[in-house]
Amino acid sequence: MKKLLLTAAVVAFGLSNAQIAKGTTYLSGTVGYSSVEDNNEDTKDDNFAVVPTVGYFVAPNLAVGLGVGYASTSKKENFNNGYDKNTNAAFVVEPFARKYWTLGDKLYIFGQLSVPMHFGNEKSEENVNNTTVSQKVNYNSFGVSVKPGLDYFLNKNWTIEATIGEFGYSTSKYDIDGAKNVNNFNFGLNLANVGVGVKYVFAK
């Protein structure tokens, strides 16, 4: 027991030493594409996103930053005499703040608070007997999101980071007369919602 307490004390003492310095800048972001076809349901889902991010440490272990990019989703369902297709495309702006806590000389845990904003459109398309009817609606959305994560420094310039789950809320407003806001809540540490990426740090 004494050895365990001594080890914990040594680790706790070590945690207070390593910090990411004020004035440090980093580049990261999201780049992803997926395409899933279900032959049983005769559907196809496509997802694409590219959102580069820049962060700046305004204090030791405390960074603020901004992500700007583009994201789209598409789902197509075929049936005997035609198909249904729904597409969503948006310009993404996401300011954020991220707080780090030291777990070791190279390993950190962080919590990120962001305000994702999407400005885009949704397009629905229905084709029956080679006759196509489509509708396009503009929308904008605003949200608040909290993500926990881990960051491991491979060296002074490169890190691998992972986020696990998300706690958040968003509301969307569609450009349709009389349309009500659409509200979404997302809470959970879901291993199916794990994001892994790399980050380049301009070490001082």
N, C-alpha and C positions, 0 to 999 in steps of 0.2 A: 504494500500500500504506500509506504514511504517513497519507494522508487517511482511509483506511478505519479504521486504528487510532485516529486522532484522533476520528473520528465515534463509534466504539464506546466510547471513553473518555467522551465527552460524554454519550452515552446512559446509560452505567452510572452516571455522576455524577448524572444527572437522576433515575434510578430510585430513588435513596436519599432523595429529598426528599418525594415525595407519599406520604401515609399516610392511612388511615381512622382517625380519632381514637378513643381509648378513651372509652367511655361512649355511643357512637353506637348508636342502635336502628334496626332496619329491619323492614318487613313485606313478605312475599312469599308464595309458595305455588304450588300446582298446582291448576288447574281444567281438566278435559278431558272430552270425550265423543266417541266414535267409534262408527260403526255400519257394518259391511261385510256386504253380501249377495253371495253367490256363486251365481248362478243355474245354473251348470253342476253344482255339487255340491249345490245346494239347501240351503245353510247360511246362517246369519246370526250374526255376532259383534257384541256390544255391549260397550263399555267406558266406565266412568264413574269419575271421581275428583275429589274436592275436598279438598285438604289445605292450609289456611292455615298460614303459618310466621312465627314471630317470632324475630329474632336480636339479640344484644347483644354489642358489642365489649368484651371484658374487658381487652384490651390493644390497642395500635395494630396494625391489620391482622389481629387474631385475634378471631373471633366464636364464641359458643356460642348455641345456640337450640333450638327445639322446634317440630315440626310435628304437628298433630292434625287428623284428618279421617276421611273415609269413602271406600272404593273398592269397586267391583264389576265383575265380568265375567260375561258370559252367552254361551253358544254353543248354538244350536239347529240340529238337522239333521233335515230332513223326509225321509220315505220314503213308499212307496205307501200303506200302511195306518196311518200314524201319524207319530210323531216322537220324537227324543231331545233332551233339554234339560238342560244343566248350568249352574248358577249359583253364583257365589262372591261373598259380600258380607262386608266386614270393617271394623271400627273400627281406624284406623291411629294409632299413636303413634311419632314418630321424633325422638329427641334427636340433636343433631349438633354438630360443631365444624368451623369453616371457617378456613383460613389463607390470607391474601392475599399476593401478591408484586406489586410495582409494575412495570408495563411503560411507563407514561407518566403524565402528570398526570390522565388520565381512564380509562386502561385498566389493568386488573388481571387477573392469572391467579390462580386459587385451587384448592385441593384441599380436598374436604369428606369428612370421616369421619362416618358416621351409623350409628345402631343402629335399623333399622326393626323394628317389632313390629306384628303383625296379630292381631286377636282377632275371629274370625268363624265363618262356617258355609259348608258346601258342600251344595247341594241337587241331586240327580239326579232327573230325571222322564222316564219312558218311557210313551208312549201308543201302544197297539196296538189297532186296531179299536174306538176310542172308550173303551177301558179304560185308566185311568191308574194307574201304580204309581210312588210317589215315596219318596225317602229323604233325610233331612237329618242331616248330621253336623257337630258343632262342632269347631273346631280353633283352635290358636294357633301363631304362628310368630315366630321371633327370628332376626335376621341382623346382619351387619356389611357395610357398603358404603363404597367409596371412589370418588368421582367428581371428575375434573378439569373445570375450566371457565374461562370468560372473563367478565369483568364490565366493562361500559362505562358511565361516568357521562354521561348526557345533560346534566344540570345537577346542582346540589347535592342535589336531592331524588329524582330519578328515574334509574334505571339499567336497562340491558338486560343480562341474563345468559344464558349458554348453557352447558350441560353436554354433554360428548361422551363417550359410552360409560360403562361401569361395571365396577368390579372388586368382586365381592362373594360372599358366602356366606349361605345361610339354611337353617334347619331347621324343619320343621313337624311338630306332634304332633296326631294326630286322636283324637277321643274315642270310640275303638272298642277293645273288649277285644282285647288281643294285637296291636294295630296298631303297626308300627314307624315311627320317624321318617322323614320324607321330606327328603332333603338336596338342595340345589340350589347349583350354582356358576355364576357369571357373570363372565367375564373378556373384555375387549376394548374397543378404541376403534373402535366401529362407527358410521359416519355415519348408519346407519338408526336409531340410538338417540341422537338429539340432542334435548335439551330446551331450549326457549327461553322466557323469561319476563321479566316486569318486576318491579322492586322499588322500594318507596318508603322513602327514608332520612330519618329525623328528624335532619337536620343540626344540629350544635351551633353 
